[in-house]
Amino acid sequence: GGPVDWARVRDDFPLLQRQVNGKPLVYFDSANTGQKPAAVIEAVNDFYRQHNANVSRAVHTLGGEATELYESARRKLARFTNVRPEEVVLCSGTTFAINLVAYSWALPRLKAGDTILLTRMEHHANIVPWQLVAQRTGTRIEVVELLPDGSLDLDMLRAKMTADVKLLAVAHVSNVLGTVNPVREICREAHRHGIVTVVDGSQAMPHRPVDIAAIGCDFYALTGHKMCGPTGTGALWARRQHLEAMPPFIGGGEMIKEVRFDGTVFNDAPQKFEAGTPNIAGFAGLGAAVDYLDALGMANVEAREQALLAHLEEELAKIDGLRVYGTAPGKAAVVSFLVEGAHAHDLATLLDIEGVAIRSGQHCAHPLLQWFGIGTTCRASLAFYNTHGEIEAFVAALRKVRGLLG
Ligand code: PMP
């Protein structure tokens, strides 16, 4: 598309009009969850007002409409990421998606003597499922460390791709550092070594064009609520051969062809992995979210966020005693920082009084913060709907509250 009118885009987000503690809200916590445009809220609303029925094979009209909304979300997500809908498993989010790979792909295959390769910057959702598999199989976990700027040590990654490594799980974009990992190159190298690759796309999907086919991974996990969609929606993309070979993770209705007490015939993938009544309203909303992002154009979204990031970094660089964690070139618009003499939680609490929402804490990435030798950070994370004016308001509020603490 052509140039985007970002002021009008912001008006699409009802929540961003509100005040917090008597101040205009500055929402800088989109890495945690994203805000929703009216089109998404209306799609959810419209589902319950007009189409509510189950996706089970009811022959009535509403059942058909509900099924069509659910399946159209799958098709939209597939087109948006350049993959085939039959390879998209709809689920509750990245956490479920990664657990599905862990339990259905890894658990039956990995054994003592095998290695799972992770990186220092993974979210707990891309660590803990692998630890659970490792405990049950005797598999080892190896960790690829970072360079001081928060980028992956790619030499170490290559050196660790030894014959015992069966699986590599890596974030596309770090939720703490903003580092964008060269997942295409990483997956190509991994495949040369016969290593199966899992990419955690949670923080990439909302912020840049993602072409899963071009990345060439085996599995790509994503979460809907960070990409303008409702909570409790997400997907796992997997190569068809994996989906066919994997046993179901959760059993129940919808995922079967025939159930007998002497044996059950499972449905084909992806339905084989979608037992029970799904979050149909949520997927109606996620379909609208994909349409919304697609209309904006993800290249436009990325350029907008890079401009906001450059402004934020320039302003933060002027604040004495403020240190940013994660300065890799080309990083996404996530800025983790600490200010000398101020605890992260104190800063975030005082900023909230000024109407500014940032996250403070460990960001579900304990090993990463341990590596930096720190307990917590503040994290300001941006989205395309933020404004340059908000960056100025944030920085002014930060200077003010820092004065209160110092
Ligand atoms: N991975 C990354 C990099 C994330 O940022 C998040 C969300 N904070 C997750 C995984 C987990 O996503 P969800 O909670 O939606 O399952």
Boltz pocket constraint, residues with backbone or C-beta under 6 A from the ligand:
constraints:
  - pocket:
      binder: B
      contacts: [[A, 31], [A, 32], [A, 92], [A, 93], [A, 94], [A, 95], [A, 96], [A, 123], [A, 125], [A, 126], [A, 171], [A, 173], [A, 174], [A, 175], [A, 200], [A, 202], [A, 203], [A, 223], [A, 224], [A, 225], [A, 233], [A, 364]]
      max_distance: 6.0
